[in-house]
Amino acid sequence: MQVNWDDMRTVLALVRAETLAGAGEALGVTYTTVARRVQRAEEMLGQSLFERHPDGYLPTAQAHSMADAAEQMEQQEHQLLRQLAGQDRSLSGPFTLTAPQLLIQAQLAPVLAEFTSRFPEIELRVKASNDLLDLTRREADLAIRISADPGDTLVGRRLCEQRSACYASPELAQRAAEDPSAPLDWVLFSEHATAPKAALACYPNARIRGRFDDMVALIAAAQAGMGALRLPLFLARATPGLVPLPQVPTTPYAPIWMLSHRDLQHAGKLAAFKGMLLPWFKKHADLFTHH
């Protein structure tokens, strides 16, 4: 008796996701393919692996056992692929980068353009996201993250420090300067309770007009005059329609890191990209720390 590796991997995905659709999305296949593979594994074993319910699939003890074995095999597979990729000194083939969308939009797009021009045989794939992709599973080869604590499981290098400041539409900033004691409208991230302390020291009468869970929406609200906001300097430089709030000093912001898995440190494509990225950040550090 031999269970197909695709079937074992599918059982693992279904144990994790608990729905056919979720497992299919994780594997990049349709939900019908997931159902077919699970049925094939069950027929091979002669026993049920999941209890079917209207709201999902409940794994049996046998399913958990198979998933545990599949997870170990998956880890070994990822390790082998990372080690092979780390030995690859070529400057051709796929290379996946993940970085925050707004950092790419505001500053890094020219770096990517130069990289693809200099190394035309490298197939650059960019995952523009703030999500913490799993570099162990090679969801990306290199990650650029804005974080105060990027963790210690990867090989990391701090690219630059950052500072932030408070900004508003020109009209709102002028009114604030003319009467610092008057109510000042703010737009904040959802998890922030109050306006920044540095701003409250200058404009104590803060009034929260809205909270947003997305930076693009937050900036649009500030540009429309809905309220002041806090921005990292690199992003404010690339954002029209906003000016600094008078008298408010800059404050520390999370630094920018470059992260990769230690198995990939000497890969040719990774080294080529680092060779461009590090000098760029060294040359343009002021974009992130000075008005």
N, C-alpha and C positions, 0 to 999 in steps of 0.2 A: 504494500500500500504506500503510495506516495502522493502527498498533497502538493498541488501546484503553488509556486511561490506567489504568483499574482493572487491566488485565492487566499493564501495566508495573509498577505498584505491587505487585502480587502476586508477580511475579518477584523484585523487590527483597526483599520479605518472606521469600520462600523461600530466597534466597541467604543472608540473614542467619540464618534459623532452621534451615535445612537439613532440616526435617521439615514435612510438610503440617500436622500438628497445631499446631506452633509458629507457622507462618506464619498459620494461621487464627486463633489466639489473638491475635496481634499486630494482625490486621486486623478482628477481631470478626466473622468469618464461619466457616462450617464447613470442615472439611478437604476435603470433596467440592467445595465452591466453589473452593477454591484449586486443586485438581487440574484442574477444568474450565477455569479461566481460563488456567492454564499450557498446557494442551492447545490452547486457542484461539489463544494467542500463537504456539505452535510451528507450528500449521497456517497462520497468517497469514504467518510468516516462511519456512515450508518447510524448517525444520531443527529439530533437537532442542536444547533449552536445558539439559536436565538428564539425567544418567545415573541411572536408578532402581536403588536398592540396597535390600535388606531393612531396613537401619538408617537410611535417609534418602536425600535427593536430593543428588547431587553436581553442582554447576553447571559448565557448559562455559564456554569463553572467551566465547562469544556471550551466555551468561546474565550473565556479569560485565560485559560491555559494556552490555547493556540495564539492568542494575542501576545502573551508574555514571550513565547518563543519567537514570534514574528518580530517583536520589538528588538530582541537581542540580535536577530539576523539583520534587521534594518540598521541598527547601530554599527554592526560590522561592515555592512555595505557602505554606509556613509563614510566610515573611517578609511576604507580601502579607496573610495573615490577621491576623498580629500588628499590622501597620500600620493595617489597617482597624479592628481592635479598639481600638488606641490612640487613634483618632479618635472613638471612640464615647463620647459624654458622657452617655448615657442611664443611668437607674437601674432598668433592667429587663432581663430575659433572664438567661442562665446566667453564673455566676461560680464558678470552681473554685479551692478552697483546699486546699493540702496542709500537714499539720502532724503531729507525732508523736502517736500515739494517746493516750499517757499524759498529755501536756501538755494535750490537749483534755479528757480525763476529769477531771484534777485541777484545772484552772484555767480553761480557755478556753471551756468549754461555755456559761456564762452570757453571754459576749461574743457568741457565735454566735446565741444566742437573742435578744439585744437587737438584733443586726444584722438578723435576719429580721423582727423586729417593726417596726423603724424603716423598713425598705425591703422591703415585702412583694412588690413586683414583681420583685425580684432572685431568681433561682433558684439558691440556694446549693448547691454540690456540694462535699462534703468528702471528700478522700482521706486518711484517717487512716493515716499510714505514716511509717516512718523512711527509706524508700527515697528516693534522690535523683532525683525525677522531672525530666524534661527540660522546662524552661520554654521553651527555644527551639522545641520541637515543640508547645508549648502543651498539655502534659500537665497543667499547672496554670497559673493566672493569677498566683497568689501563693503563695510557699512560706515557711513558718516552720520554721527548722531550728536544731537545737542542734549547734553546731560551733565548733571552735577556728579552722577555716580554711574559710569558705564558698566560697572561690574568688573570682576577679575577673572572671568573664565575665558577671555579672549586676549589676543595681543593688541594692546591699545597704545595710541600716541595722541597726545593733546595737540591739536592743530593750532588753536588760538584761544585766548581768553575772550570774554564778551562783556559788554555793558549794555544797559538799556536806558531809555529815557521816556518821558511822558510827552504825548503829542495830542494835537487837536486841530480842528479846522481853523483857518486864519481868523475867522470871525469870533469863534469861541475863545481862542487864545487871547485875542485883543480885549474881549470883555473881562476875562480873568485878570489880565494885567491892569486894567483900569479900576477894578474893584475886587481885590483878592478875598474880601470877606463875603462876597455875594455867593449864592449857591452855584456850584460848578457841576455840570452833568458829566457822568462817566458811563462808559461801556466796559464790561469786565468779562473775563473768562468765567465759565460757570462755577468753577471750584474756588474762585477768589471772593472773599467776603466783603472786602472794602477796597477803596482806592489805595494806591501805593503810599507808604508812610512818608516817603520823600516829598510827594505832592501834597499830602495833607498838612505837612509843616508849613507850606506856603499858602495853600487854599483849603482851609479846614472845613468848609461847609460843602461836603461832597454829597451829591445826589445820584444814586444809581438808577439809570434809565433802562438798562437791559443787561442781561448776561448771555453770552454766546459760547457754544462749544466748538467753534471753528474760527481759525484766525482770519481766513478770507472774509467771512461774514462780519467779523468784529471790525476789521479795517474798513469795510464798506460802510458800516454804521457810523464810524468816526468821520469818514470822508463826507458823509451826508450831514454832518453837524449834530449827530445824536449825542455825542459826548466825547470826552477825552479818553485816552487809552495809553497803556504802556506797551512799548515795542522794543525789541532788540535793535541796536543801531544799524546793523547791516540791512535790516528789512525796512526801516524807516527811510534810509537813503534811496531805496527803490520805490517808495510809495509817494505818488503825487497827491497834492491837496491837503497835506498835513504839515504843521510847523511845531517846533518844540514849545512846550508850555514855559513861559518865562520864569526864571529864578529856580526852577526845579533841577537839581543836580542829577547827573547820571548815577546809576546804581549797578552793582554786579548782576550779571546774567549767566546762565549755565554755559560752560565752555563747549567748544566743538571738538569732537574726537573722531579719529580714524581707527576702525577696528577690523580685525581679521582673525581667522582661526590660525593657530600656530602651525598647523600642517601646511598652510598655504603661503607661509612667509616668503619662500624663495621662488614662487611661481613667476614665470616671466611676465605674464600679463598684469599681475598684481604689482610687480616691481615697476613696470612701465608706467602704470597709473600713479603710483606713489611718487615716482620721479617727477611727475608734473604737478601733482597736488601739493606736495610739501613746499616747493619754491613759491607757488602761487600764494599760499597762505602766509608765508614769511614776508613776501613783498606787499601784501594787501592787509596786513594785520590791523592797520589803522581803521579800516572800514568797519571793524567790529568793536573797537574800543574808544574811538574819538568821534565827536560831532563833525 
